Amino acid sequence: MPHRNIRRRKRGVPLICLVITIAILIAGLWPFNFLPKNEVTWLTGRNGIYFGPLGIAYSTDSIYGAHGAILPGRPVSIELVVQQAGKIDAPFSRILTLYEGEKNLEFFTLAQWKSHLILRASSEGKDLRIGSPELGVKNVFLKNIPMFLTITSNNGITKIYADGRMIIEHNNFPILPGDSSSSGKFVLGNSSTGKSPWTGNLLFLTAYDRELPAEEIIKHFHDWIEHGAPTWLPGKTPPILYLFDERTGSISRNHRGEHLDISIPPTFHLLQKTVLRLPWEEEYFHRSFIRDVVINILGFLPFGFFFAMWLRNGDGLPSKSDLLRVATLGGGISLFIELLQISLPTRTSSLSDIICNLFGTILGVLLFRWIIPFLGIEKRTK
């Protein structure tokens, strides 16, 4: 009778392993949506567009560069009106980014973290990373309150204004590369990879190839309050102006030219796909990263435990070769999931996930080695 129970138990282990594998595949690829709807909509009854968690829009051509409206080496000013519409969950929620498609890099971004404004830039034209130069201003954003923001930069002197009032100035913070070969298009409401969503309304956006003086900035703010948009003197009009007054369709046109329109794709289309994001590119100290680490380790612990029970050689303790086989199988399944996630806009392909999954698999094998004597299934030898 004991031998019959052991045989039944052995027959049940492969089924358990199959169920665990299917569960891991479902969890890793859920919700299986390769073409999710783009959550960018026109506001009702007023100008502007709303960005949801899966929202992104971008300019059809390069805004910055030798053939753009803003030339390298020139002063630059950006004005925009934003309204936070929901809770910001991402550790770094990007409102506006400059992205160079040919080199697959981002060299400027205006973002929100909690209620704080963050400006991160690389004047050398390198891709933005954690640790890139940044300016931060606390408590700029208030939920459901529109904020008129202005950023100016000239000869490395960068200033940020909120509702016409200067809130920070830095004398050695150039925000755009001076290299004439640099170029970049606007990405709105997200990063080019789609992993830094900002939730809110964008009501107005314009950019200048000159530094706006303080008196003009305060005038533009009062014009916007009274008329919904600034007014300009002859010769002072911006080369880029988006009023978001179409209220329908997939294009917000540049009111100062026949190109550089903003495209709102029907699906959540990413400009840059992440392929196994490297561990040092992660936002380590955000609670979502810590949560993902714990889930990725614990999710593969049962995999290592039951596959070690199934694939061990004989009825004794799993050997080093058994550990290697199970770890290779767990790492292979994890790699398979992460490579499929490249085509899933709602998921992130990350090398950190593979490392955590592999660690969880090994922990599962070691747990089985530790607990096997208590289960009474270790082979007894005289």
C-alpha positions as YAML, in Angstrom:
chain: A
units: angstrom
residues:
- id: 1
  name: MET
  ca: [0.00, 0.00, 0.00]
- id: 2
  name: PRO
  ca: [2.76, 2.59, 0.79]
- id: 3
  name: HIS
  ca: [4.41, 1.86, -2.58]
- id: 4
  name: ARG
  ca: [1.07, 2.42, -4.35]
- id: 5
  name: ASN
  ca: [0.68, 5.82, -2.67]
- id: 6
  name: ILE
  ca: [4.19, 6.78, -3.75]
- id: 7
  name: ARG
  ca: [3.39, 5.84, -7.37]
- id: 8
  name: ARG
  ca: [0.22, 7.95, -7.28]
- id: 9
  name: ARG
  ca: [2.16, 10.86, -5.85]
- id: 10
  name: LYS
  ca: [4.77, 10.59, -8.61]
- id: 11
  name: ARG
  ca: [2.07, 10.54, -11.28]
- id: 12
  name: GLY
  ca: [0.54, 13.70, -9.81]
- id: 13
  name: VAL
  ca: [3.76, 15.73, -9.77]
- id: 14
  name: PRO
  ca: [4.01, 16.20, -13.59]
- id: 15
  name: LEU
  ca: [0.43, 17.47, -13.61]
- id: 16
  name: ILE
  ca: [1.27, 19.98, -10.87]
- id: 17
  name: CYS
  ca: [4.32, 21.11, -12.88]
- id: 18
  name: LEU
  ca: [2.16, 21.59, -15.97]
- id: 19
  name: VAL
  ca: [-0.40, 23.68, -14.04]
- id: 20
  name: ILE
  ca: [2.38, 25.84, -12.53]
- id: 21
  name: THR
  ca: [3.94, 26.42, -15.97]
- id: 22
  name: ILE
  ca: [0.61, 27.42, -17.51]
- id: 23
  name: ALA
  ca: [-0.11, 29.75, -14.58]
- id: 24
  name: ILE
  ca: [3.31, 31.42, -14.99]
- id: 25
  name: LEU
  ca: [2.76, 31.90, -18.74]
- id: 26
  name: ILE
  ca: [-0.67, 33.44, -18.16]
- id: 27
  name: ALA
  ca: [0.62, 35.76, -15.43]
- id: 28
  name: GLY
  ca: [3.60, 36.83, -17.54]
- id: 29
  name: LEU
  ca: [1.64, 37.61, -20.69]
- id: 30
  name: TRP
  ca: [-1.66, 38.88, -19.28]
- id: 31
  name: PRO
  ca: [-3.81, 40.54, -20.64]
- id: 32
  name: PHE
  ca: [-2.59, 39.20, -24.04]
- id: 33
  name: ASN
  ca: [-3.40, 42.52, -25.69]
- id: 34
  name: PHE
  ca: [-0.89, 43.17, -28.47]
- id: 35
  name: LEU
  ca: [-2.85, 46.17, -29.84]
- id: 36
  name: PRO
  ca: [-4.41, 48.02, -26.89]
- id: 37
  name: LYS
  ca: [-6.48, 51.12, -27.50]
- id: 38
  name: ASN
  ca: [-4.65, 54.42, -27.12]
- id: 39
  name: GLU
  ca: [-6.16, 56.22, -24.11]
- id: 40
  name: VAL
  ca: [-5.93, 59.74, -25.53]
- id: 41
  name: THR
  ca: [-9.25, 61.54, -25.99]
- id: 42
  name: TRP
  ca: [-10.43, 65.05, -26.82]
- id: 43
  name: LEU
  ca: [-11.91, 67.02, -23.97]
- id: 44
  name: THR
  ca: [-15.62, 67.78, -24.13]
- id: 45
  name: GLY
  ca: [-16.68, 71.41, -24.40]
- id: 46
  name: ARG
  ca: [-13.19, 72.90, -24.30]
- id: 47
  name: ASN
  ca: [-9.80, 72.67, -26.01]
- id: 48
  name: GLY
  ca: [-7.33, 70.04, -24.90]
- id: 49
  name: ILE
  ca: [-6.60, 66.32, -24.85]
- id: 50
  name: TYR
  ca: [-6.77, 63.82, -22.00]
- id: 51
  name: PHE
  ca: [-4.05, 61.20, -21.39]
- id: 52
  name: GLY
  ca: [-4.93, 57.97, -19.63]
- id: 53
  name: PRO
  ca: [-2.52, 55.33, -18.25]
- id: 54
  name: LEU
  ca: [-2.16, 53.82, -21.74]
- id: 55
  name: GLY
  ca: [-1.93, 57.11, -23.63]
- id: 56
  name: ILE
  ca: [0.67, 58.56, -25.97]
- id: 57
  name: ALA
  ca: [0.88, 61.18, -28.73]
- id: 58
  name: TYR
  ca: [3.84, 62.48, -30.72]
- id: 59
  name: SER
  ca: [4.85, 64.96, -33.40]
- id: 60
  name: THR
  ca: [4.92, 63.72, -36.98]
- id: 61
  name: ASP
  ca: [8.36, 65.26, -37.59]
- id: 62
  name: SER
  ca: [11.37, 66.42, -35.62]
- id: 63
  name: ILE
  ca: [10.69, 69.57, -33.61]
- id: 64
  name: TYR
  ca: [14.35, 70.03, -32.74]
- id: 65
  name: GLY
  ca: [17.29, 69.78, -35.14]
- id: 66
  name: ALA
  ca: [18.85, 71.27, -38.26]
- id: 67
  name: HIS
  ca: [15.56, 70.87, -40.14]
- id: 68
  name: GLY
  ca: [13.23, 71.48, -37.19]
- id: 69
  name: ALA
  ca: [11.53, 74.57, -35.86]
- id: 70
  name: ILE
  ca: [14.05, 74.80, -32.98]
- id: 71
  name: LEU
  ca: [17.69, 74.85, -34.17]
- id: 72
  name: PRO
  ca: [20.60, 73.38, -32.18]
- id: 73
  name: GLY
  ca: [22.63, 75.99, -30.35]
- id: 74
  name: ARG
  ca: [19.77, 78.49, -30.27]
- id: 75
  name: PRO
  ca: [17.84, 79.69, -27.20]
- id: 76
  name: VAL
  ca: [14.60, 77.83, -26.56]
- id: 77
  name: SER
  ca: [11.39, 78.42, -24.64]
- id: 78
  name: ILE
  ca: [8.47, 76.06, -24.08]
- id: 79
  name: GLU
  ca: [5.02, 76.99, -22.75]
- id: 80
  name: LEU
  ca: [2.33, 74.51, -21.86]
- id: 81
  name: VAL
  ca: [-0.77, 74.24, -19.72]
- id: 82
  name: VAL
  ca: [-1.28, 70.97, -17.86]
- id: 83
  name: GLN
  ca: [-3.93, 69.73, -15.48]
- id: 84
  name: GLN
  ca: [-3.36, 66.65, -13.37]
- id: 85
  name: ALA
  ca: [-6.54, 64.61, -13.61]
- id: 86
  name: GLY
  ca: [-5.82, 61.53, -11.54]
- id: 87
  name: LYS
  ca: [-3.45, 59.81, -9.18]
- id: 88
  name: ILE
  ca: [0.13, 59.60, -10.47]
- id: 89
  name: ASP
  ca: [1.33, 56.03, -9.82]
- id: 90
  name: ALA
  ca: [4.41, 55.90, -12.03]
- id: 91
  name: PRO
  ca: [7.71, 56.79, -10.33]
- id: 92
  name: PHE
  ca: [8.50, 59.23, -13.15]
- id: 93
  name: SER
  ca: [5.49, 60.39, -15.17]
- id: 94
  name: ARG
  ca: [6.55, 62.11, -18.38]
- id: 95
  name: ILE
  ca: [4.48, 65.00, -19.68]
- id: 96
  name: LEU
  ca: [6.72, 66.03, -22.57]
- id: 97
  name: THR
  ca: [9.83, 64.34, -23.98]
- id: 98
  name: LEU
  ca: [12.20, 64.93, -26.89]
- id: 99
  name: TYR
  ca: [13.03, 61.65, -28.62]
- id: 100
  name: GLU
  ca: [15.54, 60.96, -31.41]
- id: 101
  name: GLY
  ca: [14.28, 57.99, -33.38]
- id: 102
  name: GLU
  ca: [17.40, 57.22, -35.41]
- id: 103
  name: LYS
  ca: [19.50, 56.77, -32.27]
- id: 104
  name: ASN
  ca: [16.66, 55.48, -30.08]
- id: 105
  name: LEU
  ca: [17.35, 57.93, -27.27]
- id: 106
  name: GLU
  ca: [15.60, 60.60, -25.20]
- id: 107
  name: PHE
  ca: [17.60, 63.69, -24.25]
- id: 108
  name: PHE
  ca: [15.00, 65.96, -22.62]
- id: 109
  name: THR
  ca: [11.90, 65.38, -20.53]
- id: 110
  name: LEU
  ca: [9.50, 67.38, -18.39]
- id: 111
  name: ALA
  ca: [7.90, 65.07, -15.85]
- id: 112
  name: GLN
  ca: [5.88, 64.81, -12.66]
- id: 113
  name: TRP
  ca: [6.74, 62.87, -9.51]
- id: 114
  name: LYS
  ca: [3.96, 63.02, -6.91]
- id: 115
  name: SER
  ca: [3.19, 66.78, -6.81]
- id: 116
  name: HIS
  ca: [6.69, 67.78, -7.89]
- id: 117
  name: LEU
  ca: [7.96, 69.03, -11.26]
- id: 118
  name: ILE
  ca: [11.08, 67.34, -12.65]
- id: 119
  name: LEU
  ca: [13.13, 68.53, -15.63]
- id: 120
  name: ARG
  ca: [15.74, 66.01, -16.78]
- id: 121
  name: ALA
  ca: [18.08, 66.79, -19.68]
- id: 122
  name: SER
  ca: [21.29, 65.73, -21.41]
- id: 123
  name: SER
  ca: [23.03, 68.59, -23.19]
- id: 124
  name: GLU
  ca: [25.48, 66.05, -24.67]
- id: 125
  name: GLY
  ca: [22.67, 64.33, -26.55]
- id: 126
  name: LYS
  ca: [22.99, 61.10, -24.57]
- id: 127
  name: ASP
  ca: [20.07, 58.93, -23.57]
- id: 128
  name: LEU
  ca: [18.45, 59.91, -20.28]
- id: 129
  name: ARG
  ca: [19.23, 57.56, -17.45]
- id: 130
  name: ILE
  ca: [18.73, 57.54, -13.71]
- id: 131
  name: GLY
  ca: [21.35, 59.98, -12.48]
- id: 132
  name: SER
  ca: [21.07, 62.30, -15.51]
- id: 133
  name: PRO
  ca: [21.20, 66.03, -14.63]
- id: 134
  name: GLU
  ca: [17.82, 67.27, -13.42]
- id: 135
  name: LEU
  ca: [16.03, 70.20, -11.84]
- id: 136
  name: GLY
  ca: [13.21, 69.67, -9.40]
- id: 137
  name: VAL
  ca: [10.58, 71.95, -7.90]
- id: 138
  name: LYS
  ca: [8.37, 70.75, -5.05]
- id: 139
  name: ASN
  ca: [4.58, 71.01, -4.87]
- id: 140
  name: VAL
  ca: [3.93, 72.49, -8.31]
- id: 141
  name: PHE
  ca: [0.98, 70.31, -9.30]
- id: 142
  name: LEU
  ca: [-2.42, 70.34, -7.66]
- id: 143
  name: LYS
  ca: [-5.08, 67.85, -8.69]
- id: 144
  name: ASN
  ca: [-7.62, 69.29, -11.16]
- id: 145
  name: ILE
  ca: [-5.93, 72.72, -11.11]
- id: 146
  name: PRO
  ca: [-4.52, 73.90, -14.50]
- id: 147
  name: MET
  ca: [-0.91, 75.04, -14.35]
- id: 148
  name: PHE
  ca: [0.68, 77.38, -16.92]
- id: 149
  name: LEU
  ca: [4.33, 76.27, -17.16]
- id: 150
  name: THR
  ca: [7.18, 77.99, -18.98]
- id: 151
  name: ILE
  ca: [10.74, 76.72, -19.46]
- id: 152
  name: THR
  ca: [13.43, 78.97, -20.96]
- id: 153
  name: SER
  ca: [17.07, 78.17, -21.66]
- id: 154
  name: ASN
  ca: [19.83, 80.34, -23.13]
- id: 155
  name: ASN
  ca: [23.62, 79.80, -22.83]
- id: 156
  name: GLY
  ca: [23.11, 77.24, -20.10]
- id: 157
  name: ILE
  ca: [20.88, 79.48, -17.97]
- id: 158
  name: THR
  ca: [17.60, 77.64, -17.47]
- id: 159
  name: LYS
  ca: [14.51, 79.07, -15.78]
- id: 160
  name: ILE
  ca: [11.17, 77.50, -14.90]
- id: 161
  name: TYR
  ca: [8.01, 79.56, -14.39]
- id: 162
  name: ALA
  ca: [4.63, 78.51, -12.96]
- id: 163
  name: ASP
  ca: [1.62, 80.72, -13.67]
- id: 164
  name: GLY
  ca: [3.96, 83.51, -14.81]
- id: 165
  name: ARG
  ca: [6.14, 83.42, -11.70]
- id: 166
  name: MET
  ca: [9.74, 82.15, -11.80]
- id: 167
  name: ILE
  ca: [10.14, 79.25, -9.40]
- id: 168
  name: ILE
  ca: [13.70, 78.13, -10.13]
- id: 169
  name: GLU
  ca: [16.78, 79.35, -12.02]
- id: 170
  name: HIS
  ca: [19.99, 77.44, -12.71]
- id: 171
  name: ASN
  ca: [23.04, 79.10, -14.27]
- id: 172
  name: ASN
  ca: [24.68, 75.92, -15.56]
- id: 173
  name: PHE
  ca: [21.94, 73.66, -16.86]
- id: 174
  name: PRO
  ca: [21.71, 73.57, -20.68]
- id: 175
  name: ILE
  ca: [18.68, 71.51, -21.64]
- id: 176
  name: LEU
  ca: [19.33, 70.71, -25.31]
- id: 177
  name: PRO
  ca: [22.41, 69.43, -27.16]
- id: 178
  name: GLY
  ca: [24.25, 71.95, -29.35]
- id: 179
  name: ASP
  ca: [25.37, 69.30, -31.85]
- id: 180
  name: SER
  ca: [23.91, 70.17, -35.27]
- id: 181
  name: SER
  ca: [23.34, 66.47, -35.99]
- id: 182
  name: SER
  ca: [20.92, 66.15, -33.04]
- id: 183
  name: SER
  ca: [17.19, 65.99, -33.68]
- id: 184
  name: GLY
  ca: [14.10, 65.11, -31.73]
- id: 185
  name: LYS
  ca: [10.33, 64.89, -31.91]
- id: 186
  name: PHE
  ca: [7.83, 65.66, -29.19]
- id: 187
  name: VAL
  ca: [6.43, 62.69, -27.25]
- id: 188
  name: LEU
  ca: [3.45, 63.67, -25.09]
- id: 189
  name: GLY
  ca: [1.88, 61.98, -22.06]
- id: 190
  name: ASN
  ca: [4.44, 59.18, -21.87]
- id: 191
  name: SER
  ca: [7.97, 58.10, -22.68]
- id: 192
  name: SER
  ca: [8.90, 56.67, -26.09]
- id: 193
  name: THR
  ca: [8.84, 53.21, -24.49]
- id: 194
  name: GLY
  ca: [5.37, 53.75, -23.01]
- id: 195
  name: LYS
  ca: [6.57, 52.94, -19.48]
- id: 196
  name: SER
  ca: [6.28, 56.40, -17.88]
- id: 197
  name: PRO
  ca: [2.61, 57.39, -18.27]
- id: 198
  name: TRP
  ca: [1.24, 60.71, -17.11]
- id: 199
  name: THR
  ca: [-2.49, 61.03, -16.39]
- id: 200
  name: GLY
  ca: [-4.03, 64.42, -17.04]
- id: 201
  name: ASN
  ca: [-5.13, 67.09, -19.51]
- id: 202
  name: LEU
  ca: [-2.83, 68.94, -21.88]
- id: 203
  name: LEU
  ca: [-4.60, 72.18, -22.74]
- id: 204
  name: PHE
  ca: [-2.00, 74.18, -24.65]
- id: 205
  name: LEU
  ca: [1.56, 73.76, -25.99]
- id: 206
  name: THR
  ca: [3.93, 76.06, -27.83]
- id: 207
  name: ALA
  ca: [7.70, 76.37, -28.38]
- id: 208
  name: TYR
  ca: [9.94, 79.27, -29.39]
- id: 209
  name: ASP
  ca: [13.43, 79.60, -30.87]
- id: 210
  name: ARG
  ca: [14.21, 82.44, -28.46]
- id: 211
  name: GLU
  ca: [14.27, 83.12, -24.74]
- id: 212
  name: LEU
  ca: [11.05, 84.64, -23.47]
- id: 213
  name: PRO
  ca: [11.55, 87.60, -21.11]
- id: 214
  name: ALA
  ca: [9.75, 87.58, -17.76]
- id: 215
  name: GLU
  ca: [7.31, 90.37, -18.75]
- id: 216
  name: GLU
  ca: [6.20, 88.45, -21.84]
- id: 217
  name: ILE
  ca: [5.72, 85.27, -19.84]
- id: 218
  name: ILE
  ca: [3.42, 86.95, -17.32]
- id: 219
  name: LYS
  ca: [1.51, 88.56, -20.21]
- id: 220
  name: HIS
  ca: [1.02, 85.14, -21.86]
- id: 221
  name: PHE
  ca: [-0.28, 83.73, -18.58]
- id: 222
  name: HIS
  ca: [-2.88, 86.50, -18.21]
- id: 223
  name: ASP
  ca: [-3.82, 86.17, -21.91]
- id: 224
  name: TRP
  ca: [-4.42, 82.48, -21.42]
- id: 225
  name: ILE
  ca: [-6.60, 83.12, -18.35]
- id: 226
  name: GLU
  ca: [-8.71, 85.65, -20.26]
- id: 227
  name: HIS
  ca: [-8.74, 84.28, -23.82]
- id: 228
  name: GLY
  ca: [-7.60, 80.64, -23.62]
- id: 229
  name: ALA
  ca: [-4.35, 81.38, -25.50]
- id: 230
  name: PRO
  ca: [-1.59, 84.02, -25.50]
- id: 231
  name: THR
  ca: [-1.50, 86.85, -28.01]
- id: 232
  name: TRP
  ca: [1.70, 87.88, -29.74]
- id: 233
  name: LEU
  ca: [3.15, 91.06, -31.18]
- id: 234
  name: PRO
  ca: [4.28, 91.01, -34.85]
- id: 235
  name: GLY
  ca: [7.54, 89.11, -35.20]
- id: 236
  name: LYS
  ca: [7.11, 87.40, -31.83]
- id: 237
  name: THR
  ca: [4.89, 84.50, -32.87]
- id: 238
  name: PRO
  ca: [6.17, 80.98, -32.06]
- id: 239
  name: PRO
  ca: [7.09, 78.51, -34.83]
- id: 240
  name: ILE
  ca: [5.14, 75.76, -33.02]
- id: 241
  name: LEU
  ca: [1.64, 76.22, -31.60]
- id: 242
  name: TYR
  ca: [-0.87, 73.56, -30.56]
- id: 243
  name: LEU
  ca: [-4.24, 74.78, -29.30]
- id: 244
  name: PHE
  ca: [-5.80, 71.29, -29.32]
- id: 245
  name: ASP
  ca: [-8.98, 72.87, -30.63]
- id: 246
  name: GLU
  ca: [-9.86, 70.21, -33.23]
- id: 247
  name: ARG
  ca: [-11.90, 68.22, -30.65]
- id: 248
  name: THR
  ca: [-12.07, 65.25, -33.05]
- id: 249
  name: GLY
  ca: [-9.84, 63.13, -35.25]
- id: 250
  name: SER
  ca: [-6.32, 61.76, -34.86]
- id: 251
  name: ILE
  ca: [-4.32, 64.93, -35.59]
- id: 252
  name: SER
  ca: [-3.74, 68.13, -33.64]
- id: 253
  name: ARG
  ca: [-2.28, 70.55, -36.14]
- id: 254
  name: ASN
  ca: [0.49, 73.04, -35.71]
- id: 255
  name: HIS
  ca: [-1.23, 76.42, -36.13]
- id: 256
  name: ARG
  ca: [2.04, 77.99, -37.34]
- id: 257
  name: GLY
  ca: [2.79, 75.74, -40.30]
- id: 258
  name: GLU
  ca: [1.77, 72.86, -42.51]
- id: 259
  name: HIS
  ca: [3.94, 70.29, -40.77]
- id: 260
  name: LEU
  ca: [5.00, 69.28, -37.23]
- id: 261
  name: ASP
  ca: [1.46, 68.18, -36.36]
- id: 262
  name: ILE
  ca: [0.75, 66.00, -33.33]
- id: 263
  name: SER
  ca: [-0.39, 62.45, -34.14]
- id: 264
  name: ILE
  ca: [-2.80, 60.60, -31.85]
- id: 265
  name: PRO
  ca: [-2.64, 56.95, -32.99]
- id: 266
  name: PRO
  ca: [-5.75, 54.80, -32.49]
- id: 267
  name: THR
  ca: [-3.73, 52.07, -30.78]
- id: 268
  name: PHE
  ca: [-1.11, 52.40, -28.04]
- id: 269
  name: HIS
  ca: [1.80, 52.48, -30.49]
- id: 270
  name: LEU
  ca: [5.27, 52.81, -28.97]
- id: 271
  name: LEU
  ca: [8.15, 54.58, -30.67]
- id: 272
  name: GLN
  ca: [10.77, 52.49, -28.91]
- id: 273
  name: LYS
  ca: [10.44, 48.88, -27.82]
- id: 274
  name: THR
  ca: [12.31, 47.79, -24.72]
- id: 275
  name: VAL
  ca: [14.34, 44.60, -25.15]
- id: 276
  name: LEU
  ca: [15.44, 43.17, -21.80]
- id: 277
  name: ARG
  ca: [15.87, 46.43, -19.92]
- id: 278
  name: LEU
  ca: [19.11, 46.33, -17.98]
- id: 279
  name: PRO
  ca: [19.03, 46.19, -14.16]
- id: 280
  name: TRP
  ca: [20.79, 49.55, -13.67]
- id: 281
  name: GLU
  ca: [18.05, 51.28, -15.67]
- id: 282
  name: GLU
  ca: [15.39, 50.34, -13.11]
- id: 283
  name: GLU
  ca: [13.79, 52.72, -10.59]
- id: 284
  name: TYR
  ca: [15.06, 50.72, -7.60]
- id: 285
  name: PHE
  ca: [13.55, 52.70, -4.76]
- id: 286
  name: HIS
  ca: [9.97, 52.83, -6.02]
- id: 287
  name: ARG
  ca: [7.51, 50.51, -4.32]
- id: 288
  name: SER
  ca: [6.33, 49.07, -7.67]
- id: 289
  name: PHE
  ca: [9.86, 47.79, -8.38]
- id: 290
  name: ILE
  ca: [10.11, 46.19, -4.92]
- id: 291
  name: ARG
  ca: [6.67, 44.61, -5.41]
- id: 292
  name: ASP
  ca: [7.71, 43.22, -8.81]
- id: 293
  name: VAL
  ca: [10.91, 41.75, -7.34]
- id: 294
  name: VAL
  ca: [8.96, 39.93, -4.61]
- id: 295
  name: ILE
  ca: [6.34, 38.63, -7.09]
- id: 296
  name: ASN
  ca: [8.97, 37.46, -9.58]
- id: 297
  name: ILE
  ca: [10.86, 35.54, -6.92]
- id: 298
  name: LEU
  ca: [7.84, 33.99, -5.17]
- id: 299
  name: GLY
  ca: [6.13, 33.23, -8.50]
- id: 300
  name: PHE
  ca: [8.91, 30.87, -9.57]
- id: 301
  name: LEU
  ca: [9.54, 29.29, -6.15]
- id: 302
  name: PRO
  ca: [6.80, 26.63, -6.65]
- id: 303
  name: PHE
  ca: [8.25, 25.99, -10.13]
- id: 304
  name: GLY
  ca: [11.65, 25.11, -8.68]
- id: 305
  name: PHE
  ca: [10.13, 23.08, -5.84]
- id: 306
  name: PHE
  ca: [7.90, 20.79, -7.90]
- id: 307
  name: PHE
  ca: [10.19, 20.46, -10.92]
- id: 308
  name: ALA
  ca: [12.97, 19.39, -8.54]
- id: 309
  name: MET
  ca: [10.58, 16.78, -7.14]
- id: 310
  name: TRP
  ca: [9.74, 15.55, -10.66]
- id: 311
  name: LEU
  ca: [13.12, 15.68, -12.43]
- id: 312
  name: ARG
  ca: [15.45, 14.48, -9.67]
- id: 313
  name: ASN
  ca: [17.41, 11.36, -10.40]
- id: 314
  name: GLY
  ca: [15.83, 8.61, -8.32]
- id: 315
  name: ASP
  ca: [14.12, 9.16, -5.01]
- id: 316
  name: GLY
  ca: [16.94, 10.89, -3.13]
- id: 317
  name: LEU
  ca: [17.94, 14.51, -2.69]
- id: 318
  name: PRO
  ca: [18.24, 16.57, -5.90]
- id: 319
  name: SER
  ca: [21.85, 16.61, -7.09]
- id: 320
  name: LYS
  ca: [23.79, 19.57, -8.45]
- id: 321
  name: SER
  ca: [22.96, 18.42, -11.96]
- id: 322
  name: ASP
  ca: [19.25, 18.34, -11.03]
- id: 323
  name: LEU
  ca: [19.56, 21.88, -9.71]
- id: 324
  name: LEU
  ca: [21.21, 22.96, -12.97]
- id: 325
  name: ARG
  ca: [18.51, 21.32, -15.09]
- id: 326
  name: VAL
  ca: [15.64, 22.90, -13.17]
- id: 327
  name: ALA
  ca: [17.34, 26.31, -13.08]
- id: 328
  name: THR
  ca: [17.97, 26.16, -16.84]
- id: 329
  name: LEU
  ca: [14.33, 25.25, -17.45]
- id: 330
  name: GLY
  ca: [13.07, 28.06, -15.20]
- id: 331
  name: GLY
  ca: [15.42, 30.61, -16.79]
- id: 332
  name: GLY
  ca: [14.40, 29.46, -20.29]
- id: 333
  name: ILE
  ca: [10.69, 29.90, -19.57]
- id: 334
  name: SER
  ca: [11.37, 33.32, -18.06]
- id: 335
  name: LEU
  ca: [13.41, 34.38, -21.11]
- id: 336
  name: PHE
  ca: [10.60, 33.15, -23.40]
- id: 337
  name: ILE
  ca: [8.06, 35.31, -21.52]
- id: 338
  name: GLU
  ca: [10.30, 38.40, -21.50]
- id: 339
  name: LEU
  ca: [10.94, 38.15, -25.26]
- id: 340
  name: LEU
  ca: [7.20, 37.89, -25.93]
- id: 341
  name: GLN
  ca: [6.64, 40.94, -23.73]
- id: 342
  name: ILE
  ca: [8.58, 43.02, -26.28]
- id: 343
  name: SER
  ca: [5.43, 42.94, -28.43]
- id: 344
  name: LEU
  ca: [3.09, 43.63, -25.51]
- id: 345
  name: PRO
  ca: [2.86, 47.42, -24.98]
- id: 346
  name: THR
  ca: [1.38, 46.94, -21.52]
- id: 347
  name: ARG
  ca: [4.33, 44.86, -20.28]
- id: 348
  name: THR
  ca: [8.04, 45.55, -19.83]
- id: 349
  name: SER
  ca: [10.75, 43.21, -21.07]
- id: 350
  name: SER
  ca: [13.32, 43.25, -18.26]
- id: 351
  name: LEU
  ca: [16.52, 41.38, -17.50]
- id: 352
  name: SER
  ca: [15.84, 41.99, -13.80]
- id: 353
  name: ASP
  ca: [12.71, 39.83, -14.07]
- id: 354
  name: ILE
  ca: [14.74, 36.93, -15.49]
- id: 355
  name: ILE
  ca: [17.29, 37.23, -12.68]
- id: 356
  name: CYS
  ca: [14.52, 37.25, -10.05]
- id: 357
  name: ASN
  ca: [12.72, 34.32, -11.70]
- id: 358
  name: LEU
  ca: [15.97, 32.34, -11.80]
- id: 359
  name: PHE
  ca: [16.64, 33.15, -8.15]
- id: 360
  name: GLY
  ca: [13.11, 32.04, -7.24]
- id: 361
  name: THR
  ca: [13.57, 28.76, -9.13]
- id: 362
  name: ILE
  ca: [16.83, 28.01, -7.30]
- id: 363
  name: LEU
  ca: [15.21, 28.87, -3.96]
- id: 364
  name: GLY
  ca: [12.43, 26.41, -4.79]
- id: 365
  name: VAL
  ca: [14.94, 23.61, -5.44]
- id: 366
  name: LEU
  ca: [16.82, 24.39, -2.22]
- id: 367
  name: LEU
  ca: [13.55, 24.47, -0.29]
- id: 368
  name: PHE
  ca: [12.71, 21.02, -1.63]
- id: 369
  name: ARG
  ca: [16.13, 19.71, -0.58]
- id: 370
  name: TRP
  ca: [15.57, 21.10, 2.91]
- id: 371
  name: ILE
  ca: [12.00, 19.86, 3.36]
- id: 372
  name: ILE
  ca: [12.28, 16.44, 1.68]
- id: 373
  name: PRO
  ca: [13.26, 14.56, 4.86]
- id: 374
  name: PHE
  ca: [10.13, 15.87, 6.58]
- id: 375
  name: LEU
  ca: [7.94, 14.67, 3.69]
- id: 376
  name: GLY
  ca: [9.16, 11.10, 4.12]
- id: 377
  name: ILE
  ca: [9.93, 10.66, 0.41]
- id: 378
  name: GLU
  ca: [13.73, 10.57, 0.62]
- id: 379
  name: LYS
  ca: [15.16, 7.28, -0.48]
- id: 380
  name: ARG
  ca: [16.21, 5.23, 2.52]
- id: 381
  name: THR
  ca: [19.48, 3.36, 2.27]
- id: 382
  name: LYS
  ca: [21.09, 0.95, 4.71]
...
